[in-house]
Amino acid sequence: MIVQNNSNNLAFKARFLQNIPVLKYNHKTKNYDKVLSSFLELDPKNINDAKALSEVVNYWENDKYACCILNGFEYCTKNLDKCEKYKIFALTSQKNNYDKLISDELLGLVQMNLEDGQTHYLSYLQVNPAYIEQYNIFGNRMYKGVGSGILSALKKIYNSISLKASSSGLDSFYKKNNFDLISKDDKKYLWEK
């Protein structure tokens, strides 16, 4: 599904930041191959990005965290003076033409906030629900390593990242990605270079 705006403006004006490796299932070999995905920063100054992001949220059937990311993005489009504190990123299998977001190629979304002027807080991280192991009923997922890929990309941008895990089931995921548990009661984690 291609998400486009019918106006003369571009539908999606994301800025390419870096290529990130993920694993993609190869139906012929029945193994996973390393492929490059594109890590993008969305532009809150472009209202069409919010429209495209809204279509993706609908495509993901209104996933809770994707909806929160969309709400943060829409807040930024209405309050541009406060948006320096918020960054929205996407990981996609698209290799070019970022002006036309293909929603079923979107692998994940993440929202980062600047907490106290220096601490970068990961507010929401959402992998496309079709690629989350616990929700996959068809056997082999098409992609693996999407969440870790997003964290890897963020580590190239920020010197430190803090977060609060939404469930204790994510403990091993964050530890595997070199985050240190700094508060067991609050499930708070920190990664530093």
Backbone hydrogen bonds, N-H to C=O, Kabsch-Sander energy under -0.5 kcal/mol:
donor,donor_aa,acceptor,acceptor_aa,energy
3,V,1,M,-0.5
3,V,101,L,-2.8
4,Q,2,I,-0.7
11,A,99,D,-0.9
12,F,99,D,-1.2
14,A,98,Y,-0.7
15,R,41,E,-2.9
16,F,14,A,-0.6
17,L,39,F,-2.9
18,Q,39,F,-1.3
20,I,37,S,-2.6
22,V,35,V,-2.6
23,L,144,K,-2.6
24,K,33,D,-2.9
25,Y,142,M,-3.0
26,N,31,N,-3.4
27,H,25,Y,-0.7
30,K,26,N,-2.1
31,N,26,N,-0.8
33,D,24,K,-2.9
35,V,22,V,-2.8
37,S,20,I,-2.8
38,S,92,T,-3.2
39,F,18,Q,-3.1
40,L,38,S,-0.6
40,L,90,A,-3.1
41,E,15,R,-2.5
42,L,40,L,-0.5
42,L,88,I,-2.7
46,N,43,D,-1.6
47,I,45,K,-0.7
49,D,46,N,-1.5
50,A,46,N,-0.9
51,K,47,I,-1.6
52,A,48,N,-2.4
53,L,49,D,-2.8
54,S,50,A,-2.3
55,E,51,K,-1.8
56,V,52,A,-1.8
57,V,53,L,-2.3
58,N,54,S,-2.0
59,Y,55,E,-2.3
60,W,56,V,-2.0
61,E,58,N,-1.8
62,N,57,V,-2.4
63,D,57,V,-0.5
67,C,63,D,-2.5
68,C,64,K,-1.8
69,I,65,Y,-2.3
70,L,66,A,-2.4
71,N,67,C,-2.6
72,G,68,C,-2.3
73,F,69,I,-2.3
74,E,70,L,-2.9
75,Y,71,N,-2.2
76,C,72,G,-1.9
77,T,73,F,-2.0
78,K,74,E,-1.2
79,N,75,Y,-1.4
82,K,79,N,-2.2
83,C,80,L,-1.1
85,K,82,K,-1.0
86,Y,83,C,-1.5
87,K,112,M,-2.6
89,F,110,V,-2.7
90,A,40,L,-2.2
91,L,108,G,-2.5
92,T,38,S,-2.4
93,S,105,E,-2.7
100,K,97,N,-2.0
101,L,3,V,-0.6
103,S,1,M,-1.3
103,S,101,L,-0.8
104,D,1,M,-0.7
105,E,102,I,-2.3
106,L,103,S,-1.3
107,L,91,L,-2.9
108,G,91,L,-1.6
109,L,126,Q,-2.8
110,V,89,F,-2.0
111,Q,124,Y,-2.6
112,M,87,K,-3.0
113,N,121,Y,-2.9
114,L,85,K,-2.0
115,E,113,N,-0.7
115,E,119,T,-3.1
120,H,118,Q,-0.6
120,H,160,S,-0.5
121,Y,113,N,-3.7
121,Y,119,T,-0.6
122,L,162,S,-3.1
123,S,111,Q,-1.9
123,S,121,Y,-1.0
124,Y,111,Q,-1.3
126,Q,109,L,-2.9
128,N,107,L,-3.2
131,Y,128,N,-2.9
132,I,129,P,-1.2
133,E,131,Y,-0.5
135,Y,132,I,-1.4
136,N,132,I,-0.6
136,N,133,E,-1.3
137,I,135,Y,-0.7
140,N,138,F,-0.7
144,K,23,L,-2.4
149,G,145,G,-2.0
150,I,146,V,-2.4
151,L,147,G,-2.2
152,S,148,S,-2.4
153,A,149,G,-2.2
154,L,150,I,-2.3
155,K,151,L,-2.1
156,K,152,S,-0.8
156,K,153,A,-0.8
157,I,153,A,-0.6
157,I,154,L,-1.1
158,Y,154,L,-2.8
161,I,191,W,-2.5
162,S,120,H,-2.6
163,L,189,Y,-2.1
164,K,122,L,-0.5
165,A,187,K,-2.8
170,L,167,S,-1.6
171,D,168,S,-1.5
174,Y,170,L,-2.3
175,K,171,D,-2.4
176,K,172,S,-2.5
177,N,173,F,-1.1
178,N,175,K,-1.8
179,F,174,Y,-2.4
180,D,190,L,-3.3
182,I,180,D,-0.6
182,I,188,K,-2.6
183,S,188,K,-1.4
187,K,183,S,-1.1
188,K,183,S,-1.8
189,Y,163,L,-3.0
190,L,180,D,-2.1
191,W,161,I,-2.6
193,K,159,N,-2.5
